[in-house]
Amino acid sequence: MSANVTTTSTTERDTAGRFVIGAKPGPGRPKGARSKLGEQFLEDLAATWQTHGKRALEQCAVSSPEQFCRIVAGLLPAKAELDVSLFADVENFAQAFELAAKTIGATPRIPKGRLIELEAKFDADQ
């Protein structure tokens, strides 16, 4: 060690208080110490929710609808992805479904006068 390094019981630091490269680290935080606060908070939150949850939401919705909307929006995912390529081949799917239904002897029950015919066209480049 050089002259500007001090040694304490668990760590070695230079005169500026920085850790010395290669020094043995200290014991660190006790296992589970950081998560105790979070765990206790969640337990308290759950207990409070059991007592006041629905009533608090109803009161918030009436007295502060903008805050209620923020709460709801905060629960929704920020980003959603949908792969629509599964629906690109609707005609073949319909034909396969019809063949499968005939094979097992099932016929779809469609109320008379309620059938809508639709011809779908998809541009594969989009």
MMTF fields as JSON, N, C-alpha, C and O atoms, coordinates in Angstrom:
{
  "mmtfVersion": "1.0.0",
  "mmtfProducer": "UNKNOWN",
  "numBonds": 503,
  "numAtoms": 504,
  "numGroups": 126,
  "numChains": 1,
  "numModels": 1,
  "chainsPerModel": [1],
  "groupsPerChain": [126],
  "chainIdList": ["A"],
  "bondAtomList": [4, 2, 8, 6, 12, 10, 16, 14, 20, 18, 24, 22, 28, 26, 32, 30, 36, 34, 40, 38, 44, 42, 48, 46, 52, 50, 56, 54, 60, 58, 64, 62, 68, 66, 72, 70, 76, 74, 80, 78, 84, 82, 88, 86, 92, 90, 96, 94, 100, 98, 104, 102, 108, 106, 112, 110, 116, 114, 120, 118, 124, 122, 128, 126, 132, 130, 136, 134, 140, 138, 144, 142, 148, 146, 152, 150, 156, 154, 160, 158, 164, 162, 168, 166, 172, 170, 176, 174, 180, 178, 184, 182, 188, 186, 192, 190, 196, 194, 200, 198, 204, 202, 208, 206, 212, 210, 216, 214, 220, 218, 224, 222, 228, 226, 232, 230, 236, 234, 240, 238, 244, 242, 248, 246, 252, 250, 256, 254, 260, 258, 264, 262, 268, 266, 272, 270, 276, 274, 280, 278, 284, 282, 288, 286, 292, 290, 296, 294, 300, 298, 304, 302, 308, 306, 312, 310, 316, 314, 320, 318, 324, 322, 328, 326, 332, 330, 336, 334, 340, 338, 344, 342, 348, 346, 352, 350, 356, 354, 360, 358, 364, 362, 368, 366, 372, 370, 376, 374, 380, 378, 384, 382, 388, 386, 392, 390, 396, 394, 400, 398, 404, 402, 408, 406, 412, 410, 416, 414, 420, 418, 424, 422, 428, 426, 432, 430, 436, 434, 440, 438, 444, 442, 448, 446, 452, 450, 456, 454, 460, 458, 464, 462, 468, 466, 472, 470, 476, 474, 480, 478, 484, 482, 488, 486, 492, 490, 496, 494, 500, 498],
  "bondOrderList": [1, 1, 1, 1, 1, 1, 1, 1, 1, 1, 1, 1, 1, 1, 1, 1, 1, 1, 1, 1, 1, 1, 1, 1, 1, 1, 1, 1, 1, 1, 1, 1, 1, 1, 1, 1, 1, 1, 1, 1, 1, 1, 1, 1, 1, 1, 1, 1, 1, 1, 1, 1, 1, 1, 1, 1, 1, 1, 1, 1, 1, 1, 1, 1, 1, 1, 1, 1, 1, 1, 1, 1, 1, 1, 1, 1, 1, 1, 1, 1, 1, 1, 1, 1, 1, 1, 1, 1, 1, 1, 1, 1, 1, 1, 1, 1, 1, 1, 1, 1, 1, 1, 1, 1, 1, 1, 1, 1, 1, 1, 1, 1, 1, 1, 1, 1, 1, 1, 1, 1, 1, 1, 1, 1, 1],
  "groupList": [{"groupName": "MET", "atomNameList": ["N", "CA", "C", "O"], "elementList": ["N", "C", "C", "O"], "formalChargeList": [0, 0, 0, 0], "bondAtomList": [1, 0, 2, 1, 3, 2], "bondOrderList": [1, 1, 2], "singleLetterCode": "M", "chemCompType": "L-PEPTIDE LINKING"}, {"groupName": "SER", "atomNameList": ["N", "CA", "C", "O"], "elementList": ["N", "C", "C", "O"], "formalChargeList": [0, 0, 0, 0], "bondAtomList": [1, 0, 2, 1, 3, 2], "bondOrderList": [1, 1, 2], "singleLetterCode": "S", "chemCompType": "L-PEPTIDE LINKING"}, {"groupName": "ALA", "atomNameList": ["N", "CA", "C", "O"], "elementList": ["N", "C", "C", "O"], "formalChargeList": [0, 0, 0, 0], "bondAtomList": [1, 0, 2, 1, 3, 2], "bondOrderList": [1, 1, 2], "singleLetterCode": "A", "chemCompType": "L-PEPTIDE LINKING"}, {"groupName": "ASN", "atomNameList": ["N", "CA", "C", "O"], "elementList": ["N", "C", "C", "O"], "formalChargeList": [0, 0, 0, 0], "bondAtomList": [1, 0, 2, 1, 3, 2], "bondOrderList": [1, 1, 2], "singleLetterCode": "N", "chemCompType": "L-PEPTIDE LINKING"}, {"groupName": "VAL", "atomNameList": ["N", "CA", "C", "O"], "elementList": ["N", "C", "C", "O"], "formalChargeList": [0, 0, 0, 0], "bondAtomList": [1, 0, 2, 1, 3, 2], "bondOrderList": [1, 1, 2], "singleLetterCode": "V", "chemCompType": "L-PEPTIDE LINKING"}, {"groupName": "THR", "atomNameList": ["N", "CA", "C", "O"], "elementList": ["N", "C", "C", "O"], "formalChargeList": [0, 0, 0, 0], "bondAtomList": [1, 0, 2, 1, 3, 2], "bondOrderList": [1, 1, 2], "singleLetterCode": "T", "chemCompType": "L-PEPTIDE LINKING"}, {"groupName": "GLU", "atomNameList": ["N", "CA", "C", "O"], "elementList": ["N", "C", "C", "O"], "formalChargeList": [0, 0, 0, 0], "bondAtomList": [1, 0, 2, 1, 3, 2], "bondOrderList": [1, 1, 2], "singleLetterCode": "E", "chemCompType": "L-PEPTIDE LINKING"}, {"groupName": "ARG", "atomNameList": ["N", "CA", "C", "O"], "elementList": ["N", "C", "C", "O"], "formalChargeList": [0, 0, 0, 0], "bondAtomList": [1, 0, 2, 1, 3, 2], "bondOrderList": [1, 1, 2], "singleLetterCode": "R", "chemCompType": "L-PEPTIDE LINKING"}, {"groupName": "ASP", "atomNameList": ["N", "CA", "C", "O"], "elementList": ["N", "C", "C", "O"], "formalChargeList": [0, 0, 0, 0], "bondAtomList": [1, 0, 2, 1, 3, 2], "bondOrderList": [1, 1, 2], "singleLetterCode": "D", "chemCompType": "L-PEPTIDE LINKING"}, {"groupName": "GLY", "atomNameList": ["N", "CA", "C", "O"], "elementList": ["N", "C", "C", "O"], "formalChargeList": [0, 0, 0, 0], "bondAtomList": [1, 0, 2, 1, 3, 2], "bondOrderList": [1, 1, 2], "singleLetterCode": "G", "chemCompType": "PEPTIDE LINKING"}, {"groupName": "PHE", "atomNameList": ["N", "CA", "C", "O"], "elementList": ["N", "C", "C", "O"], "formalChargeList": [0, 0, 0, 0], "bondAtomList": [1, 0, 2, 1, 3, 2], "bondOrderList": [1, 1, 2], "singleLetterCode": "F", "chemCompType": "L-PEPTIDE LINKING"}, {"groupName": "ILE", "atomNameList": ["N", "CA", "C", "O"], "elementList": ["N", "C", "C", "O"], "formalChargeList": [0, 0, 0, 0], "bondAtomList": [1, 0, 2, 1, 3, 2], "bondOrderList": [1, 1, 2], "singleLetterCode": "I", "chemCompType": "L-PEPTIDE LINKING"}, {"groupName": "LYS", "atomNameList": ["N", "CA", "C", "O"], "elementList": ["N", "C", "C", "O"], "formalChargeList": [0, 0, 0, 0], "bondAtomList": [1, 0, 2, 1, 3, 2], "bondOrderList": [1, 1, 2], "singleLetterCode": "K", "chemCompType": "L-PEPTIDE LINKING"}, {"groupName": "PRO", "atomNameList": ["N", "CA", "C", "O"], "elementList": ["N", "C", "C", "O"], "formalChargeList": [0, 0, 0, 0], "bondAtomList": [1, 0, 2, 1, 3, 2], "bondOrderList": [1, 1, 2], "singleLetterCode": "P", "chemCompType": "L-PEPTIDE LINKING"}, {"groupName": "LEU", "atomNameList": ["N", "CA", "C", "O"], "elementList": ["N", "C", "C", "O"], "formalChargeList": [0, 0, 0, 0], "bondAtomList": [1, 0, 2, 1, 3, 2], "bondOrderList": [1, 1, 2], "singleLetterCode": "L", "chemCompType": "L-PEPTIDE LINKING"}, {"groupName": "GLN", "atomNameList": ["N", "CA", "C", "O"], "elementList": ["N", "C", "C", "O"], "formalChargeList": [0, 0, 0, 0], "bondAtomList": [1, 0, 2, 1, 3, 2], "bondOrderList": [1, 1, 2], "singleLetterCode": "Q", "chemCompType": "L-PEPTIDE LINKING"}, {"groupName": "TRP", "atomNameList": ["N", "CA", "C", "O"], "elementList": ["N", "C", "C", "O"], "formalChargeList": [0, 0, 0, 0], "bondAtomList": [1, 0, 2, 1, 3, 2], "bondOrderList": [1, 1, 2], "singleLetterCode": "W", "chemCompType": "L-PEPTIDE LINKING"}, {"groupName": "HIS", "atomNameList": ["N", "CA", "C", "O"], "elementList": ["N", "C", "C", "O"], "formalChargeList": [0, 0, 0, 0], "bondAtomList": [1, 0, 2, 1, 3, 2], "bondOrderList": [1, 1, 2], "singleLetterCode": "H", "chemCompType": "L-PEPTIDE LINKING"}, {"groupName": "CYS", "atomNameList": ["N", "CA", "C", "O"], "elementList": ["N", "C", "C", "O"], "formalChargeList": [0, 0, 0, 0], "bondAtomList": [1, 0, 2, 1, 3, 2], "bondOrderList": [1, 1, 2], "singleLetterCode": "C", "chemCompType": "L-PEPTIDE LINKING"}],
  "groupTypeList": [0, 1, 2, 3, 4, 5, 5, 5, 1, 5, 5, 6, 7, 8, 5, 2, 9, 7, 10, 4, 11, 9, 2, 12, 13, 9, 13, 9, 7, 13, 12, 9, 2, 7, 1, 12, 14, 9, 6, 15, 10, 14, 6, 8, 14, 2, 2, 5, 16, 15, 5, 17, 9, 12, 7, 2, 14, 6, 15, 18, 2, 4, 1, 1, 13, 6, 15, 10, 18, 7, 11, 4, 2, 9, 14, 14, 13, 2, 12, 2, 6, 14, 8, 4, 1, 14, 10, 2, 8, 4, 6, 3, 10, 2, 15, 2, 10, 6, 14, 2, 2, 12, 5, 11, 9, 2, 5, 13, 7, 11, 13, 12, 9, 7, 14, 11, 6, 14, 6, 2, 12, 10, 8, 2, 8, 15],
  "groupIdList": [1, 2, 3, 4, 5, 6, 7, 8, 9, 10, 11, 12, 13, 14, 15, 16, 17, 18, 19, 20, 21, 22, 23, 24, 25, 26, 27, 28, 29, 30, 31, 32, 33, 34, 35, 36, 37, 38, 39, 40, 41, 42, 43, 44, 45, 46, 47, 48, 49, 50, 51, 52, 53, 54, 55, 56, 57, 58, 59, 60, 61, 62, 63, 64, 65, 66, 67, 68, 69, 70, 71, 72, 73, 74, 75, 76, 77, 78, 79, 80, 81, 82, 83, 84, 85, 86, 87, 88, 89, 90, 91, 92, 93, 94, 95, 96, 97, 98, 99, 100, 101, 102, 103, 104, 105, 106, 107, 108, 109, 110, 111, 112, 113, 114, 115, 116, 117, 118, 119, 120, 121, 122, 123, 124, 125, 126],
  "secStructList": [7, 7, 6, 6, 3, 3, 3, 7, 1, 1, 7, 3, 3, 3, 6, 6, 1, 7, 5, 7, 6, 6, 7, 7, 7, 7, 7, 7, 1, 7, 6, 6, 2, 2, 2, 2, 2, 2, 2, 2, 2, 2, 2, 2, 2, 2, 2, 2, 2, 2, 2, 2, 2, 2, 2, 2, 2, 2, 2, 2, 2, 2, 2, 7, 2, 2, 2, 2, 2, 2, 2, 2, 2, 2, 2, 1, 7, 1, 7, 7, 7, 7, 7, 4, 4, 4, 4, 6, 6, 2, 2, 2, 2, 2, 2, 2, 2, 2, 2, 2, 2, 2, 2, 6, 6, 7, 7, 7, 7, 7, 7, 6, 6, 7, 7, 7, 7, 7, 7, 7, 7, 7, 7, 6, 6, 7],
  "xCoordList": [0.839, 0.0, 0.878, 1.973, 0.394, 1.164, 0.863, -0.001, 1.553, 1.433, 0.081, -0.326, -0.628, -1.901, -3.095, -4.225, -2.855, -3.932, -4.109, -3.146, -5.364, -5.654, -6.402, -7.138, -6.218, -6.868, -7.824, -7.457, -9.05, -10.019, -10.262, -9.622, -11.16, -11.378, -11.923, -11.673, -12.662, -13.276, -12.886, -12.993, -12.437, -12.157, -10.884, -10.405, -10.36, -9.2, -9.628, -10.257, -9.269, -9.615, -8.397, -7.502, -8.367, -7.281, -7.628, -8.676, -6.758, -6.971, -8.213, -8.726, -8.707, -9.928, -11.179, -12.295, -11.007, -12.148, -12.647, -13.634, -11.97, -12.396, -11.848, -10.792, -12.576, -12.108, -10.87, -10.774, -9.938, -8.714, -8.975, -9.599, -8.495, -8.686, -8.005, -6.852, -8.709, -8.161, -8.297, -7.91, -8.836, -9.004, -10.154, -11.078, -10.098, -11.148, -12.404, -12.327, -13.554, -14.778, -15.276, -14.942, -16.077, -16.672, -17.827, -18.106, -18.502, -19.58, -20.826, -21.631, -20.991, -22.164, -23.429, -23.39, -24.534, -25.835, -26.266, -26.061, -26.853, -27.336, -28.367, -29.16, -28.359, -29.266, -30.723, -31.145, -31.479, -32.899, -33.205, -34.375, -32.178, -32.424, -33.17, -34.089, -32.787, -33.428, -34.872, -35.736, -35.141, -36.485, -37.478, -38.687, -36.993, -37.906, -38.863, -40.05, -38.361, -39.215, -40.294, -41.469, -39.891, -40.855, -41.888, -43.073, -41.439, -42.363, -43.359, -44.554, -42.87, -43.752, -44.752, -45.925, -44.275, -45.167, -46.282, -47.448, -45.933, -46.953, -47.945, -49.136, -47.455, -48.365, -49.327, -50.525, -48.796, -49.643, -50.644, -51.809, -50.167, -51.04, -52.18, -53.334, -51.853, -52.888, -53.902, -55.104, -53.432, -54.351, -55.26, -56.46, -54.697, -55.493, -56.483, -57.623, -56.053, -56.941, -58.131, -59.263, -57.887, -58.976, -60.008, -61.204, -59.545, -60.451, -61.144, -62.349, -60.383, -60.91, -60.915, -61.392, -60.405, -60.162, -61.283, -61.157, -62.371, -63.464, -64.077, -64.352, -64.289, -64.878, -63.969, -64.453, -62.654, -61.711, -61.741, -61.689, -61.825, -61.907, -63.18, -63.151, -64.292, -65.557, -65.51, -65.977, -64.949, -64.844, -63.925, -64.221, -62.82, -61.888, -62.562, -62.393, -63.324, -63.993, -64.974, -65.129, -65.644, -66.639, -65.987, -66.306, -65.071, -64.503, -63.342, -63.092, -62.632, -61.46, -61.34, -60.441, -62.241, -62.232, -60.927, -60.527, -60.252, -58.982, -57.923, -57.139, -57.888, -56.951, -57.34, -56.47, -58.628, -59.109, -58.66, -58.224, -58.769, -58.326, -56.818, -56.357, -56.043, -54.595, -54.275, -53.361, -55.031, -54.823, -55.081, -54.282, -56.195, -56.551, -55.511, -55.067, -55.124, -54.137, -52.794, -52.081, -52.453, -51.198, -51.181, -50.11, -52.343, -52.422, -52.359, -52.064, -52.637, -52.62, -51.184, -50.338, -50.908, -49.548, -49.246, -50.123, -48.006, -47.608, -47.513, -47.695, -47.232, -47.037, -47.672, -47.512, -48.389, -48.988, -48.648, -48.716, -48.288, -47.965, -48.925, -49.283, -49.333, -50.259, -49.735, -49.449, -49.611, -49.15, -50.382, -51.06, -50.667, -51.857, -51.588, -52.491, -50.361, -50.066, -50.857, -51.043, -51.32, -52.129, -53.454, -54.029, -53.94, -55.234, -55.128, -56.138, -53.937, -53.735, -54.357, -54.692, -54.513, -55.008, -56.389, -56.603, -57.309, -58.642, -59.394, -60.075, -59.275, -60.025, -59.588, -60.43, -58.264, -57.796, -58.215, -58.535, -58.214, -58.652, -60.119, -60.499, -60.938, -62.364, -62.592, -63.44, -61.838, -61.975, -61.527, -62.174, -60.425, -59.932, -60.928, -61.146, -61.531, -62.526, -63.738, -64.252, -64.184, -65.34, -65.043, -65.892, -63.845, -63.449, -63.39, -63.858, -62.815, -62.719, -64.118, -64.375, -65.017, -66.383, -67.088, -67.79, -66.908, -67.532, -66.941, -67.652, -65.628, -64.952, -65.484, -65.658, -65.739, -66.232, -67.754, -68.331, -68.39, -69.845, -70.52, -71.691, -69.801, -70.375, -70.785, -70.088, -71.903, -72.322, -72.573, -73.273, -72.014, -72.24, -73.705, -74.349, -74.223, -75.608, -75.634, -75.185, -76.148, -76.249, -77.726, -78.407, -78.225, -79.649, -79.951, -79.158, -81.087, -81.469, -81.635, -82.13, -81.205, -81.319, -80.222, -80.219, -79.309, -78.27, -76.885, -75.905, -76.783, -75.499, -75.048, -75.812, -73.852, -73.281, -72.168, -71.217, -72.28, -71.228, -70.207, -70.568, -68.958, -67.902, -66.753, -66.315, -66.277, -65.1, -63.954, -63.985, -62.967, -61.829, -60.668, -60.369, -60.028, -58.849, -57.731, -57.909, -56.583, -55.443, -54.285, -54.032, -53.599, -52.391, -51.218, -50.919, -50.555, -49.475, -48.281, -47.461, -48.171, -47.021, -47.194, -46.224, -48.379, -48.59, -48.531, -48.688],
  "yCoordList": [-1.176, 0.0, 1.23, 1.225, 2.282, 3.526, 4.343, 3.964, 5.445, 6.256, 6.94, 7.29, 7.14, 7.853, 6.913, 7.298, 5.68, 4.713, 4.458, 4.214, 4.518, 4.22, 2.897, 2.547, 2.175, 0.889, 0.962, 1.397, 0.532, 0.441, -1.039, -1.886, -1.351, -2.757, -3.576, -4.78, -2.963, -3.759, -3.321, -4.115, -2.084, -1.609, -0.783, -0.297, -0.639, 0.228, 1.373, 1.162, 2.616, 3.81, 4.709, 4.667, 5.528, 6.498, 7.734, 7.772, 8.758, 9.938, 10.726, 11.508, 10.533, 11.206, 10.415, 10.859, 9.256, 8.47, 7.468, 6.773, 7.386, 6.442, 5.052, 4.908, 4.03, 2.664, 2.436, 2.944, 1.676, 1.351, 0.135, -0.829, 0.178, -0.938, -2.176, -2.117, -3.282, -4.548, -4.779, -5.838, -3.818, -3.98, -4.931, -5.059, -5.595, -6.52, -5.724, -4.793, -6.074, -5.327, -5.61, -6.627, -4.69, -4.845, -5.823, -6.418, -5.999, -6.988, -6.587, -7.447, -5.3, -4.866, -4.84, -4.986, -4.653, -4.577, -5.978, -6.935, -6.111, -7.434, -7.97, -7.206, -9.254, -9.884, -9.576, -9.782, -9.085, -8.796, -7.437, -7.08, -6.666, -5.382, -4.41, -3.722, -4.351, -3.403, -3.798, -2.929, -5.072, -5.497, -5.42, -5.483, -5.287, -5.236, -4.055, -4.199, -2.886, -1.71, -1.946, -1.665, -2.459, -2.723, -3.755, -3.603, -4.81, -5.854, -5.308, -5.593, -4.525, -3.957, -2.991, -2.972, -2.177, -1.243, -1.996, -1.613, -3.065, -3.828, -4.499, -4.59, -4.963, -5.548, -4.486, -4.737, -3.291, -2.202, -1.759, -1.491, -1.691, -1.305, -2.307, -1.918, -3.593, -4.627, -4.533, -4.669, -4.304, -4.196, -2.98, -3.063, -1.864, -0.649, -0.844, -0.385, -1.521, -1.782, -2.635, -2.378, -3.634, -4.486, -3.659, -3.944, -2.638, -1.823, -0.731, -0.524, -0.029, 1.182, 1.152, 2.101, 0.107, 0.077, 0.541, 1.567, -0.19, 0.133, 1.493, 2.288, 1.751, 3.036, 4.197, 5.235, 4.025, 5.084, 5.336, 6.485, 4.267, 4.434, 5.164, 6.054, 4.785, 5.441, 6.917, 7.766, 7.22, 8.618, 9.395, 10.536, 8.788, 9.443, 9.71, 10.784, 8.74, 8.894, 10.054, 10.744, 10.284, 11.349, 12.699, 13.694, 12.73, 14.013, 14.487, 15.689, 13.572, 13.953, 13.034, 12.194, 13.188, 12.28, 12.309, 11.292, 13.477, 13.526, 12.657, 12.002, 12.641, 11.778, 10.314, 9.455, 10.027, 8.665, 8.165, 7.022, 9.023, 8.649, 8.406, 7.494, 9.213, 8.995, 7.632, 6.938, 7.262, 5.966, 4.838, 3.909, 4.933, 3.894, 3.845, 2.764, 5.005, 5.049, 4.482, 3.862, 4.69, 4.165, 2.647, 2.04, 2.036, 0.58, -0.063, -1.252, 0.723, 0.192, 0.1, 0.909, -0.874, -0.962, 0.251, 0.75, 0.716, 1.88, 1.537, 2.406, 0.294, -0.101, -1.467, -2.375, -1.606, -2.891, -3.193, -2.312, -4.42, -4.827, -5.917, -6.796, -5.851, -6.829, -7.283, -6.463, -8.571, -9.124, -9.467, -10.459, -8.642, -8.861, -9.795, -10.069, -10.287, -11.21, -12.509, -13.239, -12.799, -13.998, -13.919, -14.949, -12.713, -12.527, -12.243, -11.977, -12.297, -11.936, -12.951, -12.609, -14.176, -15.22, -15.69, -16.871, -14.751, -15.024, -16.028, -16.913, -15.898, -16.793, -18.243, -19.137, -18.486, -19.852, -20.372, -21.551, -19.498, -19.898, -20.308, -21.33, -19.512, -19.805, -21.137, -21.929, -21.38, -22.646, -23.819, -24.866, -23.646, -24.707, -24.973, -26.124, -23.92, -24.075, -24.835, -25.734, -24.469, -25.136, -26.612, -27.461, -26.935, -28.317, -29.091, -30.227, -28.479, -29.137, -29.397, -30.467, -28.43, -28.589, -29.729, -30.522, -29.818, -30.897, -32.251, -33.253, -32.266, -33.515, -34.105, -35.319, -33.274, -33.784, -33.797, -34.17, -33.395, -33.442, -32.282, -32.373, -31.205, -30.036, -29.014, -28.809, -28.389, -27.305, -26.079, -26.159, -24.957, -23.749, -23.348, -23.413, -22.933, -22.478, -20.983, -20.211, -20.571, -19.165, -18.833, -19.398, -17.927, -17.56, -16.996, -16.241, -17.365, -16.873, -15.364, -14.79, -14.745, -13.304, -12.561, -11.33, -13.277, -12.634, -12.803, -12.301, -13.498, -13.765, -12.549, -12.0, -12.147, -11.021, -11.571, -12.166, -11.379, -11.813, -10.688, -9.519, -11.047, -10.058, -10.606, -11.738, -9.799, -10.189, -9.313, -8.091, -9.938, -9.196, -9.258, -10.3, -8.121, -8.042, -7.437, -6.401, -8.093, -7.615, -7.367, -8.139, -6.287, -5.971, -6.505, -5.982, -7.534, -8.189, -7.269, -7.53, -6.19, -5.285, -4.316, -3.669, -4.19, -3.228, -3.885, -3.222],
  "zCoordList": [0.0, 0.0, 0.0, 0.562, -0.631, -0.657, 0.588, 1.379, 0.771, 1.982, 2.112, 3.22, 0.993, 1.067, 1.223, 0.924, 1.689, 1.88, 3.367, 4.095, 3.8, 5.208, 5.273, 4.35, 6.349, 6.505, 7.682, 8.773, 7.445, 8.537, 8.787, 8.164, 9.674, 10.025, 8.861, 8.801, 7.933, 6.867, 5.468, 4.534, 5.289, 3.938, 3.905, 4.929, 2.722, 2.513, 1.609, 0.572, 2.026, 1.264, 1.151, 1.996, 0.092, -0.017, 0.797, 1.44, 0.78, 1.617, 1.22, 2.021, -0.008, -0.454, -0.066, -0.336, 0.561, 0.992, -0.032, 0.21, -1.182, -2.221, -1.927, -1.312, -2.372, -2.191, -3.049, -4.166, -2.523, -3.241, -4.105, -3.661, -5.344, -6.267, -5.707, -5.282, -5.708, -5.237, -3.753, -3.258, -3.028, -1.586, -1.298, -2.102, -0.155, 0.24, 0.607, 1.409, 0.034, 0.335, 1.745, 2.352, 2.243, 3.566, 3.536, 2.496, 4.659, 4.733, 3.944, 3.586, 3.671, 2.913, 3.748, 4.969, 3.079, 3.748, 4.17, 3.423, 5.343, 5.768, 4.783, 4.233, 4.563, 3.608, 3.972, 5.111, 2.996, 3.189, 3.793, 3.931, 4.158, 4.822, 3.913, 4.359, 2.664, 1.752, 1.461, 1.343, 1.346, 0.97, 2.135, 1.912, 3.364, 4.51, 4.424, 4.718, 4.025, 3.901, 2.851, 3.084, 1.703, 0.636, 1.029, 0.733, 1.699, 2.13, 3.152, 3.07, 4.114, 5.129, 4.506, 4.88, 3.539, 2.85, 2.142, 2.236, 1.434, 0.713, 1.668, 1.368, 2.809, 3.803, 4.333, 4.464, 4.639, 5.128, 4.066, 4.358, 2.842, 1.722, 1.565, 1.389, 1.63, 1.492, 2.624, 2.393, 3.835, 4.983, 4.831, 5.094, 4.409, 4.211, 3.078, 3.157, 2.026, 0.895, 1.343, 0.934, 2.167, 2.664, 3.422, 3.363, 4.131, 4.939, 4.134, 4.273, 3.29, 2.646, 1.119, 0.497, 0.508, -0.938, -1.833, -2.502, -1.859, -2.78, -2.454, -3.353, -1.174, -0.766, -1.176, -1.628, -1.019, -1.387, -2.893, -3.333, -3.681, -5.137, -5.541, -6.39, -4.931, -5.25, -4.883, -5.643, -3.723, -3.293, -4.233, -4.586, -4.635, -5.558, -6.904, -7.481, -7.403, -8.696, -8.679, -9.687, -7.542, -7.437, -7.163, -7.814, -6.195, -5.774, -6.636, -6.719, -7.277, -8.073, -9.29, -9.345, -10.267, -11.416, -12.208, -12.777, -12.252, -13.001, -12.33, -13.018, -11.006, -10.281, -10.46, -10.603, -10.453, -10.667, -12.037, -12.172, -13.055, -14.406, -14.439, -15.125, -13.705, -13.633, -13.019, -13.466, -12.003, -11.349, -12.35, -12.475, -13.05, -14.02, -15.137, -15.523, -15.656, -16.734, -16.278, -17.066, -15.018, -14.498, -14.425, -14.399, -14.391, -14.34, -15.717, -15.838, -16.759, -18.117, -18.621, -18.239, -19.471, -20.019, -20.898, -21.604, -20.85, -21.635, -23.12, -23.973, -23.422, -24.813, -25.033, -24.217, -26.134, -26.485, -27.934, -28.791, -28.203, -29.563, -29.997, -29.213, -31.238, -31.78, -33.125, -33.998, -33.291, -34.558, -35.383, -35.117, -36.384, -37.203, -38.37, -39.161, -38.491, -39.587, -39.43, -40.403, -38.228, -38.009, -38.762, -39.112, -39.01, -39.638, -41.136, -41.787, -41.678, -43.075, -44.024, -45.158, -43.584, -44.465, -44.012, -43.741, -43.937, -43.42, -44.291, -43.772, -45.59, -46.481, -46.289, -46.205, -46.217, -46.005, -44.633, -44.487, -43.627, -42.299, -42.338, -41.766, -43.012, -43.095, -43.804, -43.391, -44.866, -45.591, -44.717, -44.703, -43.994, -43.111, -41.99, -41.613, -41.458, -40.401, -40.921, -40.255, -42.104, -42.703, -42.948, -42.678, -43.458, -43.696, -42.381, -42.31, -41.335, -40.035, -39.474, -38.923, -39.611, -39.107, -39.835, -39.207, -41.157, -41.923, -41.53, -41.459, -41.276, -40.933, -39.635, -39.534, -38.655, -37.371, -37.3, -36.279, -38.374, -38.42, -37.719, -37.351, -37.534, -36.872, -37.918, -38.912, -37.687, -38.57, -37.713, -36.703, -38.101, -37.307, -37.353, -38.4, -36.203, -36.134, -36.373, -35.525, -37.503, -37.853, -37.996, -38.852, -37.171, -37.279, -38.665, -39.228, -39.195, -40.522, -40.484, -39.514, -41.572, -41.683, -40.923, -40.894, -40.321, -39.531, -40.151, -39.601, -41.283, -41.904, -42.702, -43.496, -42.496, -43.24, -44.107, -43.601, -45.389, -46.307, -46.433, -46.562, -46.396, -46.457, -47.268, -47.07, -48.174, -48.932, -48.446, -48.591, -47.882, -47.339, -48.313, -48.897, -48.47, -49.329, -48.492, -47.851, -48.507, -47.754, -48.698, -49.623, -48.447, -49.211, -48.398, -47.324, -48.897, -48.154, -47.928, -47.048, -48.714, -48.574, -47.419, -47.025, -46.867, -45.78, -44.452, -43.427]
}
